[in-house]
Amino acid sequence: MPLISFEGLDQSGKQTQAELLVEALAAKGHDVHFLSFPDYNTAIGAEIARALQGQHDYAPDALQLLYIANRYERRPQVEGWLADGGVVVCDRYLASSVAYGEAQGLDSDWLVTVQRLLPQPSLTLLLDIPPDASLQRKQRDRDRYERDLALLGRVRASYLRQAAAPEWVRVDGSRAKDVVTADVLNAVRSRLALL
């Protein structure tokens, strides 16, 4: 069964839309599982949280390797769900490391290669918003990446480049939630015939 990934800048609506999709898939009788990355409930995830709050300072390559290792921590579980016929929905997945790593000068091919043994998405939905919209939607308690508008501009550029791939769908995330939801459900219906 498929793995569906939601990507985009912070505050683009990824978690909200992923949860709404999970509800829609469950209502159709699918065995559906939801993961959000980074997963702060693991040892590596806890270290990522400390880094994002400025407690540890990692070079961009080391930090992306932590993000990727965090996904590998969940790999057996994801593979099991997929093997059992389940649908997996992720709030952030492989493309996040490519986007944020590339925005910090890392080689995108290397970031793709390091993640090649992880289950690959059947469909990636990019909820596209401009960096200033991210800032407007959340003005307090932003981590170091969320505060860097120039970085977020480069991240968005990477996402848009990646979204040219056939297994991607770009959705304008700046519109009303129900309009975005309709586009998400239509994409899943047309691409994967799950709804």
C-alpha positions as CSV (number, residue, x, y, z in Angstrom):
1,M,0.0,0.0,0.0
2,P,1.1,3.6,-0.4
3,L,3.1,6.0,1.7
4,I,1.9,9.6,1.4
5,S,4.1,12.5,2.5
6,F,3.2,16.1,3.2
7,E,6.0,18.6,2.7
8,G,6.2,22.4,2.9
9,L,7.4,25.2,5.1
10,D,6.4,25.4,8.8
11,Q,2.9,26.6,9.2
12,S,1.9,25.5,5.7
13,G,-0.8,23.3,7.1
14,K,1.0,19.9,6.8
15,Q,-0.2,18.5,10.1
16,T,-3.7,19.7,9.7
17,Q,-4.1,18.3,6.2
18,A,-2.3,15.1,7.0
19,E,-4.7,14.5,9.9
20,L,-7.7,15.3,7.8
21,L,-6.5,12.8,5.1
22,V,-6.0,10.1,7.8
23,E,-9.6,10.7,8.9
24,A,-10.9,10.4,5.3
25,L,-8.9,7.3,4.6
26,A,-10.0,5.6,7.8
27,A,-13.6,6.5,6.9
28,K,-13.1,4.5,3.7
29,G,-12.0,1.5,5.7
30,H,-8.3,1.8,5.2
31,D,-5.8,0.7,7.9
32,V,-4.0,4.1,8.1
33,H,-1.0,5.1,10.2
34,F,0.3,8.6,10.8
35,L,3.8,9.7,11.6
36,S,5.3,13.2,12.1
37,F,9.0,13.8,11.5
38,P,11.1,14.6,13.4
39,D,9.7,12.1,15.8
40,Y,10.8,13.6,19.2
41,N,9.8,10.4,21.0
42,T,13.0,8.6,20.1
43,A,16.5,9.1,21.4
44,I,17.6,10.7,18.1
45,G,14.5,12.8,18.0
46,A,15.2,14.2,21.5
47,E,18.7,15.2,20.3
48,I,17.1,17.0,17.3
49,A,14.8,18.9,19.6
50,R,17.8,20.0,21.7
51,A,19.6,21.2,18.6
52,L,16.6,23.1,17.3
53,Q,16.4,24.9,20.7
54,G,20.1,25.9,20.4
55,Q,21.4,23.5,23.1
56,H,23.7,21.8,20.6
57,D,25.2,23.2,17.5
58,Y,25.7,20.8,14.6
59,A,27.1,21.4,11.2
60,P,24.3,21.1,8.5
61,D,25.5,17.7,7.3
62,A,25.5,16.2,10.8
63,L,22.1,17.7,11.6
64,Q,20.6,16.3,8.4
65,L,22.1,12.9,9.2
66,L,20.3,13.1,12.6
67,Y,17.0,13.8,10.8
68,I,17.6,10.9,8.4
69,A,18.6,8.5,11.2
70,N,15.3,9.5,13.0
71,R,13.4,8.2,9.9
72,Y,15.5,5.0,9.9
73,E,14.5,4.5,13.6
74,R,10.9,4.2,12.3
75,R,11.7,2.2,9.2
76,P,10.8,-1.3,10.5
77,Q,7.5,0.0,11.7
78,V,6.7,1.7,8.4
79,E,7.8,-1.3,6.4
80,G,5.6,-3.6,8.6
81,W,2.5,-1.4,8.1
82,L,3.0,-1.2,4.4
83,A,3.6,-5.0,4.2
84,D,0.3,-5.6,6.1
85,G,-1.6,-3.5,3.5
86,G,-1.7,-0.3,5.5
87,V,-1.5,3.3,4.3
88,V,1.1,5.5,5.9
89,V,0.8,9.2,6.0
90,C,3.8,11.3,7.1
91,D,4.0,15.0,8.2
92,R,7.4,15.6,6.6
93,Y,9.6,12.8,5.3
94,L,12.5,12.4,2.9
95,A,12.1,15.6,0.9
96,S,12.5,17.7,4.1
97,S,16.2,16.7,4.4
98,V,16.8,17.5,0.7
99,A,15.1,20.9,1.0
100,Y,16.7,22.0,4.2
101,G,20.0,20.5,3.5
102,E,20.1,21.9,0.0
103,A,19.2,25.3,1.4
104,Q,22.3,25.1,3.6
105,G,24.6,24.2,0.8
106,L,24.5,20.4,1.0
107,D,24.5,18.1,-2.1
108,S,20.9,17.1,-2.9
109,D,22.1,13.8,-4.6
110,W,23.9,12.8,-1.4
111,L,20.8,13.5,0.7
112,V,18.7,11.4,-1.7
113,T,21.3,8.6,-1.7
114,V,21.6,8.4,2.1
115,Q,17.8,7.9,2.3
116,R,17.4,5.4,-0.6
117,L,16.8,2.4,1.7
118,L,13.9,4.0,3.4
119,P,10.4,3.3,2.1
120,Q,9.8,5.8,-0.7
121,P,6.7,7.9,-1.0
122,S,4.0,6.9,-3.5
123,L,2.8,10.5,-3.4
124,T,4.3,13.7,-2.0
125,L,2.0,16.7,-1.5
126,L,3.7,20.0,-1.3
127,L,1.7,22.6,0.6
128,D,3.3,25.6,-0.8
129,I,3.3,29.0,1.0
130,P,5.8,31.9,0.8
131,P,8.2,32.3,3.8
132,D,6.5,35.5,5.0
133,A,3.2,33.6,5.3
134,S,4.9,31.1,7.6
135,L,6.1,34.0,9.8
136,Q,2.6,35.6,9.8
137,R,1.0,32.3,10.9
138,K,3.3,31.8,13.8
139,Q,5.1,34.7,15.3
140,R,6.2,33.3,18.7
141,D,8.3,30.3,19.8
142,R,9.9,29.9,16.4
143,D,13.0,27.7,16.3
144,R,16.2,28.8,14.6
145,Y,15.1,27.7,11.1
146,E,11.6,29.2,11.4
147,R,13.2,32.6,12.1
148,D,15.5,32.6,9.1
149,L,13.4,34.0,6.2
150,A,16.3,33.8,3.7
151,L,16.8,30.1,4.5
152,L,13.1,29.5,4.2
153,G,13.2,31.1,0.8
154,R,15.9,28.6,-0.3
155,V,14.0,25.7,1.3
156,R,10.9,26.7,-0.7
157,A,12.9,26.9,-3.9
158,S,14.2,23.3,-3.3
159,Y,10.7,22.1,-2.6
160,L,9.5,23.6,-5.9
161,R,12.3,22.0,-7.8
162,Q,11.6,18.6,-6.2
163,A,7.9,19.1,-7.0
164,A,8.6,18.8,-10.7
165,A,8.8,15.0,-10.2
166,P,5.8,13.0,-11.4
167,E,5.0,11.6,-7.9
168,W,4.5,15.1,-6.5
169,V,1.5,17.4,-6.4
170,R,1.9,21.1,-5.5
171,V,-1.1,22.5,-3.6
172,D,-1.4,26.3,-2.9
173,G,-1.4,26.2,0.9
174,S,-2.1,29.9,1.3
175,R,-5.8,29.4,0.6
176,A,-8.7,28.5,3.1
177,K,-8.3,25.2,4.9
178,D,-11.3,23.5,3.3
179,V,-10.1,24.5,-0.2
180,V,-6.7,23.0,0.4
181,T,-8.4,19.9,1.9
182,A,-10.4,19.5,-1.3
183,D,-7.3,19.7,-3.4
184,V,-5.5,17.2,-1.2
185,L,-8.3,14.7,-1.3
186,N,-8.7,15.1,-5.1
187,A,-4.9,14.5,-5.5
188,V,-5.1,11.3,-3.4
189,R,-8.2,10.2,-5.3
190,S,-6.8,10.7,-8.8
191,R,-3.2,9.6,-8.1
192,L,-3.8,6.6,-5.8
193,A,-7.5,5.8,-6.1
194,L,-7.8,5.4,-2.3
195,L,-10.9,7.6,-1.8
